[in-house]
């Protein structure tokens, strides 16, 4: 017996509860170091719920497509292009070895950008179900932010919690480990970059006043406890994008909401952050500055990030590397061969040496998605990355404009997706929104934009 046709995206009928729970499980923002228990040498290998559930979800969506004979199944062309370039890069990489790093890079790209985005576009068939999923994601993220707040108010100390010491996620963490249940602040910042703009959108359009207040408070909390400047800058850019859409889109303007959002952002940045006890302004600046001081009175030196940028530029300018890059998973190998000179030497400290972060060691999880894409896939990869973000933002804007004036659910979701897109795009200059644990948020909000735009019907718009 055939299943009934899928309802329109704005239909009030809720999907079955099991679908919601399965989708919520897949989008949960955390990862688990399975390597400590499974790898013979206890090498770190992180697994997120999205990694385990995307395969079954793809099969469920395929089953639904076959049974319902829908034509709305083709993945976005930008996503296909980027994933295709990543897979094809193995053919021109040197050496042509499908090693561990290549498998990881390709797997994450295909899993998140191609499969997971496609799943979230199709698995929940209406805006009401997507709203519940967004609220569940916000609630779990809120718990993570509250845990980060607990870490924030503790005195600093015990900088390297580990499985051996049993001090994971406790109080007394340094600014580097102040990341809720994530291991490093770079991972936490990726979640902040996408969730703060999304919360800002819900604070404007959510029909439940209690949820509006909760969304606004969650956005402010995320900005206050994030200790990585790239995450705060990206979150602010996403929130400003939300305000810009509210102010400029013809037929869908909301000037009061834009003014309130801009005022709240200015208040948070100018009044709240500079007065917080961990000297947020100084810490945030240090994480994005290209020059650092190793000791008081010493001359500023190029940061580890700037030295890595220089090596990446040296690689891309050598021959025709800028066209197609070194191949997926070859970032570290490529840039390691292009550090030279006394001005920009290779950072020599251990990656996990917190005392040397920003000066002579790389902070884990802060390799920018833009720089890794440029080195590994060249201009072809950057074109694919641009198409992904352009497709995402355009779909979110189109869904927002096409929604009825009284359809607060669709408009809130579309606006949240647009803000998350800009947050993820800006954060890509500082870190990667595709790291395990945060990738589900990336896939969910892009899938929301595509779903709303593909299945919404044109409806009366507000007067300009």
LUMNUVO-507941 format. One record per residue (C-alpha): residue number from 0; y, z, x. Coordinates in nm, 4 decimals, always signed. Last residue first. Example, Ala and Ser with C-alpha at 12.3 -4.5 7.8 and 13.67 -1.06 7.14 Angstrom:
BEGIN
1	-0.1060	+0.7140	+1.3670 .
0	-0.4500	+0.7800	+1.2300 .
***
This chain:
BEGIN
463	+4.7363	+0.0738	+0.6357 .
462	+4.5813	+0.1521	+0.3025 .
461	+4.2429	+0.3083	+0.3292 .
460	+3.9497	+0.0744	+0.3217 .
459	+3.7288	-0.0440	+0.0395 .
458	+3.3718	-0.1002	+0.1474 .
457	+3.1790	-0.3392	+0.3664 .
456	+2.8135	-0.2409	+0.3823 .
455	+2.6719	-0.0295	+0.6630 .
454	+2.3392	-0.1344	+0.8114 .
453	+2.4212	-0.2834	+1.1513 .
452	+2.7376	-0.0839	+1.2247 .
451	+2.5949	+0.2549	+1.1336 .
450	+2.2714	+0.1912	+1.3210 .
449	+2.4382	+0.0557	+1.6356 .
448	+2.6826	+0.3461	+1.6562 .
447	+2.4088	+0.6033	+1.5928 .
446	+2.1834	+0.4464	+1.8582 .
445	+2.4637	+0.4830	+2.1127 .
444	+2.5048	+0.8470	+2.0134 .
443	+2.1332	+0.9194	+2.0347 .
442	+2.0652	+0.7377	+2.3613 .
441	+2.3418	+0.9205	+2.5509 .
440	+2.2445	+1.2574	+2.4006 .
439	+1.8801	+1.1930	+2.4930 .
438	+1.9859	+1.1124	+2.8495 .
437	+2.1267	+1.4616	+2.8994 .
436	+1.8000	+1.6415	+2.9852 .
435	+1.6959	+1.3892	+3.2441 .
434	+1.9944	+1.2201	+3.4041 .
433	+2.1337	+0.9203	+3.2152 .
432	+2.4922	+1.0487	+3.1883 .
431	+2.5171	+0.9918	+3.5649 .
430	+2.7771	+1.1443	+3.7942 .
429	+3.1406	+1.1031	+3.8973 .
428	+3.2383	+0.7455	+3.8007 .
427	+2.9775	+0.7497	+3.5228 .
426	+3.1710	+1.0395	+3.3688 .
425	+3.4299	+0.7891	+3.2492 .
424	+3.1680	+0.5813	+3.0667 .
423	+2.9875	+0.8844	+2.9219 .
422	+3.3103	+1.0320	+2.7826 .
421	+3.4168	+0.6931	+2.6484 .
420	+3.0848	+0.6538	+2.4687 .
419	+3.0852	+1.0138	+2.3422 .
418	+3.4245	+0.9507	+2.1834 .
417	+3.3035	+0.6345	+2.0099 .
416	+2.9876	+0.8106	+1.8892 .
415	+3.1871	+1.0996	+1.7456 .
414	+3.4123	+0.8496	+1.5668 .
413	+3.1126	+0.6720	+1.4168 .
412	+2.9498	+0.9991	+1.3099 .
411	+3.2698	+1.1375	+1.1568 .
410	+3.3408	+0.8101	+0.9778 .
409	+2.9900	+0.7852	+0.8387 .
408	+2.9905	+1.1410	+0.7061 .
407	+3.3486	+1.1334	+0.5801 .
406	+3.2815	+0.8420	+0.3446 .
405	+3.5960	+0.8869	+0.1328 .
404	+3.7922	+0.6026	+0.2922 .
403	+3.4847	+0.3804	+0.2879 .
402	+3.3331	+0.2918	+0.6229 .
401	+3.4020	-0.0520	+0.7699 .
400	+3.6613	+0.0737	+1.0200 .
399	+3.4389	+0.3510	+1.1569 .
398	+3.1333	+0.1244	+1.1778 .
397	+3.3336	-0.1392	+1.3655 .
396	+3.4706	+0.1191	+1.6073 .
395	+3.1227	+0.2580	+1.6814 .
394	+2.9758	-0.0902	+1.7275 .
393	+3.2587	-0.1880	+1.9654 .
392	+3.2141	+0.1303	+2.1687 .
391	+2.8377	+0.0855	+2.2134 .
390	+2.8520	-0.2867	+2.2849 .
389	+3.1292	-0.2352	+2.5418 .
388	+2.9357	+0.0498	+2.7074 .
387	+2.6207	-0.1596	+2.7397 .
386	+2.8095	-0.4758	+2.8391 .
385	+2.9847	-0.2891	+3.1205 .
384	+2.6512	-0.1611	+3.2537 .
383	+2.5102	-0.5151	+3.2446 .
382	+2.8113	-0.6520	+3.4315 .
381	+2.7790	-0.3717	+3.6849 .
380	+2.4141	-0.4674	+3.7321 .
379	+2.4971	-0.8293	+3.8002 .
378	+2.7804	-0.7244	+4.0327 .
377	+2.5326	-0.5480	+4.2554 .
376	+2.2039	-0.4063	+4.1289 .
375	+2.1213	-0.1154	+4.3662 .
374	+2.4579	-0.0591	+4.5333 .
373	+2.6724	-0.1334	+4.2281 .
372	+2.4426	+0.0566	+3.9907 .
371	+2.4411	+0.3605	+4.2200 .
370	+2.8215	+0.3517	+4.2428 .
369	+2.8728	+0.3192	+3.8669 .
368	+2.6134	+0.5819	+3.7765 .
367	+2.7875	+0.8300	+4.0044 .
366	+2.5735	+1.0429	+4.2352 .
365	+2.6503	+1.3940	+4.1130 .
364	+2.3016	+1.5196	+4.0200 .
363	+2.2566	+1.7217	+4.3388 .
362	+2.5718	+1.8116	+4.5340 .
361	+2.5850	+1.6102	+4.8504 .
360	+2.6391	+1.7987	+5.1721 .
359	+2.9076	+1.8141	+5.4408 .
358	+3.2282	+1.9131	+5.2626 .
357	+3.1893	+1.8803	+4.8824 .
356	+2.8909	+2.1164	+4.8909 .
355	+2.8419	+2.2822	+5.2310 .
354	+2.8138	+2.6411	+5.1068 .
353	+2.5740	+2.5256	+4.8348 .
352	+2.3174	+2.3968	+5.0833 .
351	+2.0829	+2.2188	+4.8405 .
350	+2.1397	+1.8711	+4.9848 .
349	+2.0867	+2.0008	+5.3367 .
348	+2.3817	+1.9415	+5.5654 .
347	+2.4388	+1.6178	+5.7547 .
346	+2.6876	+1.4191	+5.5517 .
345	+2.6920	+1.0797	+5.7306 .
344	+3.0006	+1.0327	+5.9411 .
343	+3.3261	+0.8902	+5.7997 .
342	+3.6013	+0.9287	+6.0615 .
341	+3.3652	+0.9511	+6.3586 .
340	+3.2149	+0.6104	+6.2948 .
339	+2.9154	+0.4956	+6.0949 .
338	+2.7385	+0.5439	+5.7640 .
337	+2.5887	+0.2107	+5.6616 .
336	+2.2135	+0.2593	+5.7035 .
335	+2.2018	+0.5668	+5.4801 .
334	+2.3784	+0.3652	+5.2077 .
333	+2.0841	+0.1309	+5.1551 .
332	+1.8014	+0.3835	+5.1755 .
331	+1.9739	+0.6176	+4.9312 .
330	+2.0446	+0.3455	+4.6775 .
329	+1.7051	+0.1686	+4.6939 .
328	+1.5696	+0.2836	+4.3546 .
327	+1.6382	-0.0500	+4.1854 .
326	+1.7169	-0.3277	+4.4332 .
325	+1.9549	-0.3569	+4.7278 .
324	+2.2400	-0.5186	+4.5399 .
323	+2.2499	-0.8432	+4.3412 .
322	+2.5860	-1.0034	+4.4184 .
321	+2.7547	-0.7401	+4.6357 .
320	+2.4740	-0.7590	+4.8922 .
319	+2.5817	-1.1118	+4.9860 .
318	+2.6569	-1.0460	+5.3528 .
317	+2.7777	-0.6939	+5.4279 .
316	+3.0618	-0.6039	+5.1920 .
315	+2.8245	-0.4202	+4.9561 .
314	+2.6839	-0.2062	+5.2373 .
313	+3.0211	-0.1092	+5.3803 .
312	+3.1448	-0.0255	+5.0302 .
311	+2.8451	+0.2032	+4.9768 .
310	+2.8999	+0.3695	+5.3147 .
309	+3.2642	+0.4315	+5.2273 .
308	+3.1694	+0.5779	+4.8893 .
307	+2.9234	+0.8109	+5.0636 .
306	+3.1964	+0.9300	+5.2971 .
305	+3.4238	+0.9901	+4.9984 .
304	+3.1569	+1.1955	+4.8206 .
303	+3.0824	+1.4054	+5.1292 .
302	+3.4517	+1.4878	+5.1437 .
301	+3.6823	+1.3397	+5.4054 .
300	+3.8343	+1.6252	+5.6094 .
299	+4.1476	+1.8298	+5.5473 .
298	+4.2813	+1.9950	+5.8649 .
297	+4.1686	+2.3508	+5.9233 .
296	+4.3948	+2.6443	+5.8370 .
295	+4.1367	+2.8119	+5.6150 .
294	+3.7929	+2.6616	+5.6622 .
293	+3.5970	+2.3467	+5.5762 .
292	+3.8990	+2.1960	+5.4026 .
291	+3.8300	+1.9138	+5.1600 .
290	+3.9389	+1.5543	+5.1023 .
289	+3.8210	+1.3186	+4.8270 .
288	+3.9049	+1.5682	+4.5521 .
287	+3.6772	+1.5628	+4.2449 .
286	+3.4867	+1.8912	+4.2875 .
285	+3.7809	+2.0642	+4.4568 .
284	+4.0093	+1.9959	+4.1626 .
283	+3.7673	+2.1605	+3.9203 .
282	+3.7377	+2.4704	+4.1387 .
281	+4.1148	+2.5068	+4.1749 .
280	+4.1835	+2.4633	+3.8031 .
279	+3.8964	+2.6883	+3.7009 .
278	+4.0168	+2.9928	+3.8910 .
277	+3.7071	+3.1877	+3.7874 .
276	+3.9127	+3.4257	+3.5708 .
275	+4.0577	+3.1715	+3.3234 .
274	+4.4359	+3.1405	+3.3158 .
273	+4.4658	+2.7805	+3.4351 .
272	+4.2093	+2.6661	+3.1727 .
271	+4.3822	+2.8150	+2.8663 .
270	+4.7493	+2.7117	+2.8843 .
269	+4.7892	+2.3578	+3.0169 .
268	+4.4436	+2.2126	+2.9667 .
267	+4.3468	+2.3889	+2.6426 .
266	+4.6932	+2.3582	+2.4883 .
265	+4.7136	+1.9901	+2.5777 .
264	+4.3727	+1.9280	+2.4182 .
263	+4.4634	+2.1192	+2.1027 .
262	+4.7894	+1.9237	+2.0704 .
261	+4.6100	+1.5909	+2.1142 .
260	+4.3530	+1.6823	+1.8484 .
259	+4.6159	+1.8019	+1.6010 .
258	+4.8246	+1.4867	+1.6526 .
257	+4.5243	+1.2570	+1.6085 .
256	+4.4127	+1.4417	+1.2931 .
255	+4.7630	+1.4156	+1.1483 .
254	+4.7788	+1.0451	+1.2339 .
253	+4.4529	+0.9498	+1.0546 .
252	+4.4454	+0.5728	+1.0535 .
251	+4.1567	+0.3711	+0.9132 .
250	+4.3193	+0.0553	+0.7787 .
249	+4.4588	-0.0404	+1.1188 .
248	+4.3050	+0.1506	+1.4056 .
247	+4.5922	+0.3071	+1.6004 .
246	+4.6215	+0.6833	+1.5488 .
245	+4.2701	+0.7961	+1.4675 .
244	+4.1315	+0.5586	+1.7305 .
243	+4.3689	+0.6993	+1.9904 .
242	+4.2787	+1.0572	+1.9010 .
241	+3.9094	+0.9777	+1.9515 .
240	+3.9935	+0.8076	+2.2817 .
239	+4.1876	+1.1178	+2.3835 .
238	+3.8759	+1.3265	+2.3159 .
237	+3.6659	+1.0894	+2.5286 .
236	+3.9173	+1.1018	+2.8140 .
235	+3.9256	+1.4819	+2.7926 .
234	+3.5461	+1.4986	+2.8141 .
233	+3.5487	+1.2613	+3.1125 .
232	+3.8076	+1.4689	+3.2965 .
231	+3.6186	+1.7911	+3.2229 .
230	+3.2857	+1.6449	+3.3375 .
229	+3.4320	+1.4981	+3.6552 .
228	+3.5937	+1.8307	+3.7387 .
227	+3.2665	+2.0241	+3.7531 .
226	+3.2945	+2.3909	+3.6530 .
225	+3.2331	+2.3484	+3.2795 .
224	+3.2779	+2.6901	+3.1153 .
223	+3.6227	+2.6371	+2.9633 .
222	+3.5848	+2.2724	+2.8594 .
221	+3.2570	+2.3454	+2.6809 .
220	+3.4090	+2.6439	+2.5028 .
219	+3.6964	+2.4323	+2.3707 .
218	+3.4576	+2.1708	+2.2288 .
217	+3.2378	+2.4421	+2.0751 .
216	+3.5392	+2.6050	+1.9104 .
215	+3.6434	+2.2730	+1.7565 .
214	+3.2928	+2.2079	+1.6274 .
213	+3.2628	+2.5603	+1.4841 .
212	+3.5981	+2.5278	+1.3060 .
211	+3.4964	+2.1978	+1.1496 .
210	+3.1549	+2.3387	+1.0651 .
209	+3.3197	+2.6171	+0.8648 .
208	+3.5468	+2.3624	+0.6935 .
207	+3.2490	+2.1529	+0.5723 .
206	+3.3652	+1.7934	+0.5225 .
205	+3.3547	+1.7115	+0.8950 .
204	+3.6304	+1.4645	+0.9783 .
203	+3.8657	+1.6240	+1.2317 .
202	+3.6481	+1.8916	+1.3933 .
201	+3.3606	+1.6429	+1.3774 .
200	+3.5557	+1.4041	+1.5998 .
199	+3.6400	+1.6807	+1.8461 .
198	+3.2727	+1.7810	+1.8558 .
197	+3.1837	+1.4259	+1.9610 .
196	+3.4547	+1.4322	+2.2272 .
195	+3.3118	+1.7635	+2.3648 .
194	+2.9493	+1.6451	+2.3403 .
193	+2.9613	+1.3440	+2.5717 .
192	+3.1404	+1.4812	+2.8784 .
191	+2.9959	+1.8304	+2.8231 .
190	+2.6401	+1.6951	+2.8454 .
189	+2.7206	+1.5165	+3.1708 .
188	+2.8907	+1.8326	+3.2970 .
187	+2.5704	+2.0345	+3.2495 .
186	+2.3816	+1.7942	+3.4702 .
185	+2.6509	+1.8108	+3.7397 .
184	+2.6694	+2.1915	+3.7042 .
183	+2.3200	+2.2283	+3.8441 .
182	+1.9897	+2.3662	+3.7134 .
181	+2.0481	+2.3173	+3.3428 .
180	+1.9890	+2.6239	+3.1225 .
179	+2.3599	+2.7051	+3.1127 .
178	+2.5249	+2.5276	+3.4049 .
177	+2.6953	+2.7777	+3.6319 .
176	+2.4749	+2.6922	+3.9288 .
175	+2.7559	+2.5401	+4.1380 .
174	+3.0071	+2.7992	+4.0205 .
173	+2.7814	+3.0676	+4.1629 .
172	+2.5335	+3.2586	+3.9485 .
171	+2.5656	+3.6320	+3.8868 .
170	+2.3814	+3.6336	+3.5585 .
169	+2.0352	+3.4888	+3.5060 .
168	+1.9270	+3.1275	+3.4660 .
167	+1.6379	+3.1492	+3.7127 .
166	+1.6052	+3.4769	+3.9037 .
165	+1.2267	+3.4835	+3.9419 .
164	+1.2533	+3.5059	+4.3194 .
163	+0.9765	+3.2551	+4.3862 .
162	+1.0655	+3.0230	+4.0992 .
161	+1.4178	+3.0027	+4.2352 .
160	+1.7708	+3.1380	+4.2031 .
159	+1.9962	+3.0331	+4.4911 .
158	+2.3446	+3.1791	+4.4629 .
157	+2.2652	+3.5488	+4.4086 .
156	+2.6330	+3.6297	+4.3594 .
155	+2.9363	+3.5771	+4.1342 .
154	+3.0250	+3.8511	+3.8874 .
153	+2.9110	+3.7734	+3.5323 .
152	+3.1580	+3.6284	+3.2801 .
151	+3.0617	+3.2687	+3.3555 .
150	+2.6864	+3.3226	+3.3292 .
149	+2.7269	+3.4531	+2.9744 .
148	+2.9589	+3.1599	+2.9014 .
147	+2.6909	+2.9239	+3.0327 .
146	+2.4523	+3.0806	+2.7839 .
145	+2.7072	+3.0193	+2.5111 .
144	+2.7382	+2.6555	+2.6191 .
143	+2.3584	+2.6148	+2.6069 .
142	+2.3483	+2.7663	+2.2571 .
141	+2.6259	+2.5280	+2.1537 .
140	+2.4235	+2.2375	+2.2886 .
139	+2.1386	+2.3439	+2.0608 .
138	+2.3733	+2.3651	+1.7611 .
137	+2.5426	+2.0346	+1.8422 .
136	+2.2087	+1.8548	+1.8691 .
135	+2.1079	+2.0022	+1.5327 .
134	+2.4406	+1.8920	+1.3828 .
133	+2.3898	+1.5399	+1.5159 .
132	+2.0376	+1.5273	+1.3687 .
131	+2.1674	+1.6441	+1.0344 .
130	+2.4405	+1.3798	+1.0457 .
129	+2.1864	+1.1114	+1.1342 .
128	+1.9833	+1.2074	+0.8275 .
127	+2.2868	+1.1816	+0.6007 .
126	+2.3915	+0.8543	+0.7646 .
125	+2.0692	+0.6782	+0.6745 .
124	+1.7539	+0.5234	+0.8225 .
123	+1.6539	+0.7722	+1.0932 .
122	+1.4117	+0.5894	+1.3282 .
121	+1.6030	+0.2639	+1.3631 .
120	+1.9027	+0.2982	+1.5971 .
119	+1.7594	+0.6168	+1.7462 .
118	+1.4499	+0.4245	+1.8541 .
117	+1.6462	+0.1317	+2.0020 .
116	+1.8554	+0.3720	+2.2105 .
115	+1.5349	+0.5398	+2.3285 .
114	+1.3643	+0.2119	+2.4266 .
113	+1.6298	+0.0100	+2.6096 .
112	+1.8876	+0.2357	+2.7698 .
111	+1.6715	+0.5489	+2.7847 .
110	+1.3156	+0.4476	+2.8751 .
109	+1.4004	+0.1182	+3.0426 .
108	+1.6672	+0.2702	+3.2650 .
107	+1.4737	+0.5910	+3.3338 .
106	+1.1568	+0.4027	+3.4218 .
105	+1.3341	+0.1532	+3.6443 .
104	+1.5034	+0.4237	+3.8500 .
103	+1.1939	+0.6459	+3.8665 .
102	+0.9575	+0.3605	+3.9499 .
101	+1.1965	+0.2410	+4.2221 .
100	+1.2200	+0.5924	+4.3670 .
99	+0.8419	+0.6311	+4.3744 .
98	+0.7699	+0.2936	+4.5309 .
97	+0.7397	-0.0560	+4.3898 .
96	+0.7678	-0.2143	+4.7316 .
95	+0.9453	-0.5423	+4.7931 .
94	+1.1025	-0.4243	+5.1177 .
93	+1.3698	-0.5381	+5.0740 .
92	+1.4678	-0.5940	+4.7129 .
91	+1.4748	-0.9480	+4.5787 .
90	+1.1802	-0.9375	+4.3381 .
89	+1.2231	-0.5659	+4.2589 .
88	+1.5683	-0.6551	+4.1259 .
87	+1.4050	-0.8309	+3.8297 .
86	+1.3309	-0.4971	+3.6616 .
85	+1.6877	-0.3697	+3.7016 .
84	+1.8344	-0.7056	+3.5968 .
83	+1.6200	-0.7019	+3.2818 .
82	+1.7210	-0.3447	+3.1960 .
81	+2.0868	-0.4422	+3.2218 .
80	+2.0400	-0.7649	+3.0243 .
79	+1.8331	-0.6021	+2.7500 .
78	+2.0911	-0.3284	+2.7060 .
77	+2.3711	-0.5843	+2.6839 .
76	+2.1705	-0.7945	+2.4375 .
75	+2.1272	-0.5051	+2.1967 .
74	+1.7612	-0.4590	+2.0911 .
73	+1.6186	-0.6891	+1.8174 .
72	+1.4791	-0.5095	+1.5110 .
71	+1.6879	-0.5846	+1.2038 .
70	+1.4656	-0.8601	+1.0654 .
69	+1.2743	-0.6206	+0.8423 .
68	+0.9162	-0.6907	+0.7395 .
67	+0.8731	-0.3415	+0.5920 .
66	+0.5220	-0.2806	+0.7199 .
65	+0.5703	-0.4476	+1.0576 .
64	+0.9095	-0.2845	+1.1162 .
63	+0.7758	+0.0567	+1.0179 .
62	+0.4856	+0.0269	+1.2612 .
61	+0.7242	-0.0788	+1.5367 .
60	+0.9402	+0.2269	+1.4634 .
59	+0.6356	+0.4545	+1.4815 .
58	+0.5203	+0.2934	+1.8071 .
57	+0.8649	+0.3408	+1.9613 .
56	+0.8617	+0.7051	+1.8512 .
55	+0.5234	+0.7620	+2.0185 .
54	+0.6597	+0.6221	+2.3479 .
53	+0.9961	+0.8031	+2.3271 .
52	+0.8329	+1.1441	+2.2794 .
51	+0.7331	+1.2549	+2.6291 .
50	+1.0345	+1.1329	+2.8245 .
49	+1.2731	+1.2420	+2.5482 .
48	+1.1351	+1.5963	+2.5683 .
47	+1.2566	+1.6088	+2.9300 .
46	+1.0475	+1.6083	+3.2484 .
45	+1.1727	+1.6969	+3.5958 .
44	+0.9718	+1.6436	+3.9125 .
43	+1.0474	+1.8791	+4.1989 .
42	+0.7914	+1.8655	+4.4819 .
41	+0.5360	+2.1462	+4.4505 .
40	+0.3253	+2.0060	+4.7358 .
39	+0.0225	+1.9388	+4.5139 .
38	+0.2512	+1.8341	+4.2229 .
37	+0.1601	+1.9773	+3.8824 .
36	+0.3154	+2.3257	+3.8612 .
35	+0.6354	+2.2824	+4.0628 .
34	+0.6432	+1.9169	+3.9628 .
33	+0.6852	+2.0038	+3.5951 .
32	+1.0470	+2.1046	+3.6501 .
31	+1.1596	+2.1111	+3.2861 .
30	+1.4506	+1.9305	+3.1261 .
29	+1.7039	+2.0216	+2.8589 .
28	+1.9163	+1.8591	+2.5913 .
27	+1.6842	+1.8291	+2.2874 .
26	+1.7015	+1.4678	+2.1627 .
25	+1.3266	+1.4124	+2.1280 .
24	+1.2622	+1.7395	+1.9430 .
23	+1.5407	+1.6610	+1.6958 .
22	+1.3889	+1.3169	+1.6330 .
21	+1.0479	+1.4703	+1.5636 .
20	+1.2010	+1.7312	+1.3330 .
19	+1.3982	+1.4701	+1.1417 .
18	+1.0997	+1.2406	+1.1017 .
17	+0.8786	+1.5293	+0.9879 .
16	+1.1334	+1.6187	+0.7196 .
15	+1.0995	+1.2812	+0.5487 .
14	+1.4228	+1.0787	+0.5386 .
13	+1.7019	+1.2030	+0.3105 .
12	+1.8187	+0.9937	+0.0182 .
11	+2.2015	+0.9794	+0.0067 .
10	+2.2200	+0.6076	+0.0952 .
9	+2.4948	+0.5278	+0.3482 .
8	+2.2643	+0.3532	+0.5949 .
7	+2.1037	+0.1535	+0.3200 .
6	+1.7535	+0.2587	+0.2234 .
5	+1.4466	+0.1228	+0.4040 .
4	+1.2172	-0.0763	+0.1811 .
3	+0.9316	+0.1085	+0.0183 .
2	+0.6052	+0.1497	+0.2129 .
1	+0.3348	-0.1073	+0.1458 .
0	+0.0000	+0.0000	+0.0000 .
***
